[in-house]
Amino acid sequence: MSAARFADPSRILITGADGQIGRALTARLQQDPDFIAIPRTRAQLDITRRTQLEQQLADELPDYVVNCAGFNRVDPAEREPEQAYAINSDAVAQLAEVCAELSIPLLHLSSDYVFDGHYASGYSEDDEPAPLGIFGDSKWQGEEHVRRLQPRHIILRVSWIFSDSGSNFLLRTLEQARHETRILAVDDRRGCPTSADDVARVLVAILKQLANGADAWGTFHYCGAEITTRYGFSEAILAAARQYEALAVHELVPVSSKELPEAAERPASSVLKCKKLLNTFGIRQRPWRSELQRLIRQLYDAVESEQAKGRRVRAGDGDQVAQAE
């Protein structure tokens, strides 16, 4: 479903703009003439602070708020439950309430971890959440606050996010592969990797249709196309990276999740069904493998560019030294 160009650019305030999806969304909006991006990092806007939240939203009066802020570290959430609930639940309630008071629609990101993983075939938006740990439960509570306090909302559940920044499975696997000869990878958890840039694409597509008068609110799912395991994702990462670099790792070992010590229990299957998003907004899933290839190429292009820049600087320094002598 295509969206017609609208006359006045919509102003989009992005919380958590220094996170994986926040960065990707900011970059996309800044390149789109239909939008004015208002990115806010946590240092600039802490959604746990009610007074600051009220003041900034009242001053900016954006057309939409996209909440990319969140406590998204699964194991640390078990050790820091107060912090996880403060950011993923209590602060989201404040944000939804302030958005409702100012008549600002809210787009909020949630997680596949609101489900317990018992449905191997995947989860639709109508399936009952049953979080296994603090992270999933705090995200579920945040969703419920949004539904209760701001009727004009989009909740977008996403899964297995990877990007070229922050802490994520892709970057951790690459780091291991460069320094370790043997890597263990869980082979009994199923899901769909999703690039942060792909999520940003979906959010922009939704925003365009809302700005053009679409009256479609509620909860939606999005993830990359093709189900895999953490082991399968690791295989794909290593294969893509070896096109550009000789890695230290020579053995990728499939293991059970019970063999790896983790503070939080994770769902065995967190596959998200995305048909509702397609039927409502016409947004199709993109293969995560093509996104991974693009991102790996981008990472190595950036490294090569920095190395070339360093060579030019060193060559320039050498010329200056030769002249001085």
GULOMAR-528478 format. One record per residue (C-alpha): residue number from 1; x, y, z. Coordinates in Angstrom, 2 decimals, always signed. Example, Ala and Ser with C-alpha at 12.3 -4.5 7.8 and 13.67 -1.06 7.14 Angstrom:
BEGIN
[1 [+12.30 -4.50 +7.80]]
[2 [+13.67 -1.06 +7.14]]
REM end
This chain:
BEGIN
[1 [+0.00 +0.00 +0.00]]
[2 [+1.62 +3.25 -1.11]]
[3 [+1.18 +6.57 +0.66]]
[4 [+0.64 +9.82 -1.21]]
[5 [+3.00 +12.70 -0.51]]
[6 [+1.56 +15.02 +2.15]]
[7 [+2.04 +18.80 +2.08]]
[8 [+3.45 +19.62 +5.52]]
[9 [+6.22 +17.44 +6.96]]
[10 [+5.21 +15.55 +10.08]]
[11 [+7.36 +16.17 +13.14]]
[12 [+8.44 +12.90 +14.76]]
[13 [+9.94 +12.89 +18.26]]
[14 [+12.08 +9.78 +18.83]]
[15 [+12.91 +8.70 +22.36]]
[16 [+15.93 +6.44 +22.82]]
[17 [+17.47 +7.85 +19.65]]
[18 [+20.90 +6.50 +20.61]]
[19 [+19.70 +2.87 +20.61]]
[20 [+19.83 +0.46 +17.69]]
[21 [+16.36 +1.19 +16.28]]
[22 [+16.44 +4.83 +17.38]]
[23 [+19.59 +5.45 +15.34]]
[24 [+18.22 +3.67 +12.27]]
[25 [+14.89 +5.50 +12.47]]
[26 [+16.55 +8.89 +12.91]]
[27 [+18.73 +8.28 +9.84]]
[28 [+15.74 +7.29 +7.69]]
[29 [+13.57 +10.20 +8.78]]
[30 [+16.35 +12.71 +8.21]]
[31 [+16.55 +11.58 +4.58]]
[32 [+12.81 +11.77 +4.00]]
[33 [+11.28 +15.17 +3.03]]
[34 [+7.94 +14.08 +4.46]]
[35 [+9.30 +14.17 +8.00]]
[36 [+11.18 +16.30 +10.47]]
[37 [+13.06 +14.09 +12.92]]
[38 [+13.38 +15.20 +16.54]]
[39 [+15.81 +12.64 +17.99]]
[40 [+16.23 +12.55 +21.76]]
[41 [+18.84 +10.42 +23.51]]
[42 [+18.34 +9.43 +27.12]]
[43 [+20.70 +12.24 +28.15]]
[44 [+18.41 +14.69 +26.34]]
[45 [+15.09 +13.15 +27.40]]
[46 [+14.79 +10.63 +30.20]]
[47 [+11.27 +9.20 +29.98]]
[48 [+11.45 +8.15 +33.64]]
[49 [+11.34 +11.86 +34.60]]
[50 [+7.74 +13.03 +34.39]]
[51 [+8.42 +16.78 +34.60]]
[52 [+11.08 +16.67 +31.89]]
[53 [+8.82 +14.54 +29.72]]
[54 [+5.87 +16.90 +30.05]]
[55 [+7.98 +19.98 +29.35]]
[56 [+9.72 +18.64 +26.25]]
[57 [+6.59 +17.24 +24.64]]
[58 [+4.66 +20.44 +25.38]]
[59 [+7.48 +22.56 +23.94]]
[60 [+7.96 +20.44 +20.81]]
[61 [+4.34 +19.34 +20.24]]
[62 [+5.36 +16.69 +17.70]]
[63 [+2.81 +15.08 +15.40]]
[64 [+3.90 +11.63 +16.61]]
[65 [+6.11 +10.15 +19.30]]
[66 [+8.02 +6.93 +18.57]]
[67 [+9.28 +5.31 +21.76]]
[68 [+12.52 +3.47 +21.05]]
[69 [+13.71 +3.78 +24.65]]
[70 [+13.88 +0.63 +26.71]]
[71 [+15.81 -1.58 +29.09]]
[72 [+16.56 -4.26 +26.50]]
[73 [+19.20 -6.42 +28.20]]
[74 [+17.58 -9.73 +29.06]]
[75 [+19.96 -11.18 +31.66]]
[76 [+20.70 -7.87 +33.45]]
[77 [+16.93 -7.38 +33.81]]
[78 [+16.87 -10.39 +36.16]]
[79 [+19.54 -8.75 +38.31]]
[80 [+18.09 -5.22 +38.07]]
[81 [+14.31 -5.71 +38.06]]
[82 [+13.58 -2.28 +39.53]]
[83 [+15.43 -0.60 +36.68]]
[84 [+13.77 -2.80 +34.05]]
[85 [+10.26 -2.07 +35.32]]
[86 [+11.03 +1.62 +35.80]]
[87 [+12.00 +2.05 +32.13]]
[88 [+9.90 -0.59 +30.35]]
[89 [+6.70 -0.19 +32.36]]
[90 [+6.42 +2.83 +34.67]]
[91 [+8.07 +5.30 +32.28]]
[92 [+5.99 +4.00 +29.38]]
[93 [+2.84 +4.66 +31.42]]
[94 [+3.99 +8.24 +31.94]]
[95 [+4.78 +8.66 +28.27]]
[96 [+1.41 +7.28 +27.17]]
[97 [-0.42 +9.51 +29.64]]
[98 [+1.39 +12.67 +28.56]]
[99 [+0.87 +11.82 +24.87]]
[100 [-2.86 +11.37 +25.53]]
[101 [-3.07 +14.68 +27.39]]
[102 [-1.42 +16.46 +24.46]]
[103 [-3.30 +14.46 +21.78]]
[104 [-0.08 +13.00 +20.34]]
[105 [-0.31 +9.48 +18.83]]
[106 [+2.28 +7.09 +20.26]]
[107 [+4.21 +4.38 +18.43]]
[108 [+5.79 +2.02 +20.95]]
[109 [+8.26 -0.85 +20.45]]
[110 [+7.82 -4.12 +22.28]]
[111 [+9.28 -7.60 +22.11]]
[112 [+8.72 -11.22 +21.11]]
[113 [+9.74 -12.08 +24.69]]
[114 [+6.23 -11.31 +25.93]]
[115 [+5.47 -14.92 +24.86]]
[116 [+6.57 -18.14 +26.59]]
[117 [+7.70 -19.92 +23.42]]
[118 [+5.36 -22.91 +23.57]]
[119 [+3.84 -22.26 +20.12]]
[120 [+6.38 -23.61 +17.66]]
[121 [+4.27 -22.41 +14.73]]
[122 [+4.57 -18.80 +15.85]]
[123 [+2.55 -16.12 +17.60]]
[124 [-0.13 -13.79 +16.29]]
[125 [-1.21 -10.55 +17.94]]
[126 [-4.25 -12.32 +19.42]]
[127 [-2.24 -14.94 +21.29]]
[128 [-2.10 -14.51 +25.05]]
[129 [+1.27 -13.23 +26.36]]
[130 [+2.97 -15.27 +29.08]]
[131 [+6.43 -13.80 +29.74]]
[132 [+9.09 -16.05 +31.23]]
[133 [+11.30 -13.39 +32.82]]
[134 [+11.60 -9.83 +34.05]]
[135 [+12.43 -8.38 +30.64]]
[136 [+9.42 -9.90 +28.90]]
[137 [+7.09 -9.11 +31.80]]
[138 [+8.22 -5.48 +31.99]]
[139 [+7.65 -5.09 +28.23]]
[140 [+4.20 -6.65 +28.53]]
[141 [+3.26 -4.30 +31.37]]
[142 [+4.44 -1.36 +29.25]]
[143 [+2.18 -2.51 +26.41]]
[144 [-0.81 -2.67 +28.75]]
[145 [-0.17 +0.88 +29.96]]
[146 [-0.11 +2.13 +26.37]]
[147 [-3.40 +0.37 +25.55]]
[148 [-5.08 +1.71 +28.66]]
[149 [-3.87 +5.30 +28.54]]
[150 [-3.53 +6.28 +24.85]]
[151 [-6.10 +4.77 +22.43]]
[152 [-4.28 +6.25 +19.42]]
[153 [-1.29 +3.95 +19.58]]
[154 [+0.72 +1.49 +17.55]]
[155 [+2.52 -1.24 +19.49]]
[156 [+5.07 -2.98 +17.28]]
[157 [+6.54 -6.21 +18.62]]
[158 [+9.88 -7.09 +17.03]]
[159 [+12.44 -9.86 +17.50]]
[160 [+16.17 -10.67 +17.51]]
[161 [+17.33 -7.15 +16.58]]
[162 [+20.76 -6.73 +15.00]]
[163 [+22.60 -3.69 +13.68]]
[164 [+26.05 -2.14 +13.34]]
[165 [+25.88 -0.42 +16.75]]
[166 [+25.21 -1.18 +20.38]]
[167 [+25.27 -4.64 +21.92]]
[168 [+23.65 -7.29 +19.75]]
[169 [+24.11 -10.90 +18.67]]
[170 [+25.71 -10.01 +15.34]]
[171 [+28.47 -7.83 +16.79]]
[172 [+29.13 -10.20 +19.70]]
[173 [+29.46 -13.14 +17.31]]
[174 [+31.88 -11.23 +15.07]]
[175 [+33.97 -10.27 +18.09]]
[176 [+34.14 -13.88 +19.24]]
[177 [+34.96 -15.12 +15.75]]
[178 [+37.97 -12.82 +15.52]]
[179 [+39.50 -13.97 +18.82]]
[180 [+38.25 -17.48 +19.57]]
[181 [+38.77 -20.71 +17.65]]
[182 [+35.59 -22.36 +18.98]]
[183 [+32.14 -20.84 +19.45]]
[184 [+29.11 -22.43 +21.13]]
[185 [+25.73 -21.54 +19.64]]
[186 [+22.29 -22.48 +20.95]]
[187 [+20.42 -24.72 +18.51]]
[188 [+17.12 -25.22 +20.32]]
[189 [+15.66 -21.70 +20.18]]
[190 [+13.76 -20.63 +17.10]]
[191 [+13.09 -17.10 +15.96]]
[192 [+13.49 -14.55 +13.19]]
[193 [+16.45 -12.15 +13.15]]
[194 [+15.45 -8.59 +12.27]]
[195 [+17.70 -5.69 +11.34]]
[196 [+17.17 -2.37 +13.11]]
[197 [+17.08 -0.64 +9.74]]
[198 [+14.29 -2.95 +8.59]]
[199 [+12.26 -2.03 +11.68]]
[200 [+12.91 +1.64 +10.91]]
[201 [+11.61 +1.06 +7.37]]
[202 [+8.40 -0.41 +8.79]]
[203 [+7.94 +2.46 +11.25]]
[204 [+8.37 +5.04 +8.49]]
[205 [+5.87 +3.21 +6.28]]
[206 [+3.34 +3.19 +9.13]]
[207 [+3.95 +6.86 +9.90]]
[208 [+3.38 +7.81 +6.26]]
[209 [+0.01 +6.11 +6.22]]
[210 [-1.07 +7.54 +9.55]]
[211 [-0.09 +11.02 +8.39]]
[212 [-2.22 +10.48 +5.29]]
[213 [-5.29 +9.70 +7.34]]
[214 [-5.07 +5.97 +8.07]]
[215 [-7.10 +5.15 +11.18]]
[216 [-5.46 +1.86 +12.08]]
[217 [-4.35 +1.57 +15.68]]
[218 [-3.42 -1.42 +17.80]]
[219 [-0.76 -4.12 +18.17]]
[220 [+1.28 -5.48 +15.26]]
[221 [+4.16 -7.90 +14.72]]
[222 [+7.21 -7.54 +12.52]]
[223 [+10.31 -9.69 +12.05]]
[224 [+12.67 -10.70 +9.26]]
[225 [+11.49 -13.43 +6.91]]
[226 [+12.74 -17.01 +7.54]]
[227 [+12.80 -18.92 +10.80]]
[228 [+16.17 -20.03 +12.14]]
[229 [+18.00 -20.82 +15.38]]
[230 [+20.80 -18.95 +17.09]]
[231 [+23.13 -21.58 +15.61]]
[232 [+21.73 -20.96 +12.13]]
[233 [+22.07 -17.22 +12.58]]
[234 [+25.67 -17.68 +13.73]]
[235 [+26.43 -19.80 +10.65]]
[236 [+25.07 -17.06 +8.39]]
[237 [+27.07 -14.36 +10.20]]
[238 [+30.34 -16.28 +9.89]]
[239 [+29.74 -17.13 +6.23]]
[240 [+29.05 -13.48 +5.41]]
[241 [+32.06 -12.21 +7.37]]
[242 [+34.46 -14.70 +5.76]]
[243 [+33.87 -12.99 +2.42]]
[244 [+35.84 -10.05 +3.83]]
[245 [+38.06 -11.38 +6.61]]
[246 [+39.96 -14.48 +7.74]]
[247 [+38.38 -15.34 +11.09]]
[248 [+40.06 -17.11 +13.98]]
[249 [+37.11 -19.41 +14.63]]
[250 [+37.18 -22.80 +12.93]]
[251 [+34.50 -24.64 +14.91]]
[252 [+30.89 -23.63 +15.50]]
[253 [+29.33 -26.04 +17.99]]
[254 [+25.54 -26.48 +18.34]]
[255 [+24.48 -26.77 +22.00]]
[256 [+21.31 -26.93 +24.05]]
[257 [+20.21 -23.78 +25.85]]
[258 [+20.54 -25.74 +29.10]]
[259 [+24.28 -26.04 +28.49]]
[260 [+24.86 -22.28 +28.63]]
[261 [+24.59 -20.44 +31.95]]
[262 [+22.06 -17.62 +31.62]]
[263 [+20.28 -15.62 +34.30]]
[264 [+17.01 -15.37 +32.36]]
[265 [+14.88 -18.10 +30.85]]
[266 [+14.17 -17.44 +27.18]]
[267 [+11.32 -18.66 +24.96]]
[268 [+12.12 -21.76 +22.93]]
[269 [+10.23 -20.29 +19.98]]
[270 [+9.53 -16.60 +19.56]]
[271 [+8.49 -16.59 +15.91]]
[272 [+6.14 -13.70 +15.16]]
[273 [+3.36 -13.94 +12.58]]
[274 [+3.21 -10.71 +10.57]]
[275 [+0.05 -11.14 +8.49]]
[276 [-1.86 -8.40 +10.33]]
[277 [+0.76 -5.80 +9.39]]
[278 [+0.55 -6.89 +5.75]]
[279 [-3.25 -6.81 +5.71]]
[280 [-3.50 -3.44 +7.47]]
[281 [-0.58 -1.45 +6.06]]
[282 [+0.57 -3.54 +3.10]]
[283 [+4.02 -3.97 +4.66]]
[284 [+5.82 -7.17 +3.69]]
[285 [+8.62 -8.94 +5.52]]
[286 [+12.11 -8.72 +4.10]]
[287 [+14.55 -11.66 +4.28]]
[288 [+16.93 -11.19 +7.18]]
[289 [+19.70 -12.87 +5.19]]
[290 [+19.78 -10.08 +2.62]]
[291 [+19.72 -7.53 +5.44]]
[292 [+22.63 -9.34 +7.09]]
[293 [+24.65 -9.36 +3.86]]
[294 [+24.01 -5.64 +3.38]]
[295 [+25.01 -4.83 +6.95]]
[296 [+28.15 -6.97 +6.90]]
[297 [+29.23 -5.30 +3.67]]
[298 [+28.53 -1.91 +5.26]]
[299 [+30.58 -2.79 +8.34]]
[300 [+33.61 -3.87 +6.31]]
[301 [+33.30 -0.93 +3.93]]
[302 [+33.45 +1.35 +6.96]]
[303 [+36.56 -0.44 +8.27]]
[304 [+38.24 -0.21 +4.86]]
[305 [+37.38 +3.47 +4.63]]
[306 [+38.92 +4.15 +8.06]]
[307 [+42.03 +2.20 +7.15]]
[308 [+42.41 +4.15 +3.90]]
[309 [+41.96 +7.38 +5.81]]
[310 [+44.67 +6.29 +8.26]]
[311 [+47.03 +5.46 +5.40]]
[312 [+46.46 +8.89 +3.88]]
[313 [+47.12 +10.60 +7.21]]
[314 [+50.32 +8.62 +7.76]]
[315 [+51.48 +9.37 +4.22]]
[316 [+50.79 +13.04 +4.79]]
[317 [+52.74 +13.01 +8.06]]
[318 [+55.65 +11.33 +6.32]]
[319 [+55.71 +14.02 +3.63]]
[320 [+55.74 +16.72 +6.28]]
[321 [+58.62 +15.07 +8.14]]
[322 [+60.61 +14.69 +4.93]]
[323 [+60.13 +18.37 +4.13]]
[324 [+61.13 +19.40 +7.64]]
[325 [+64.31 +17.36 +7.48]]
REM end
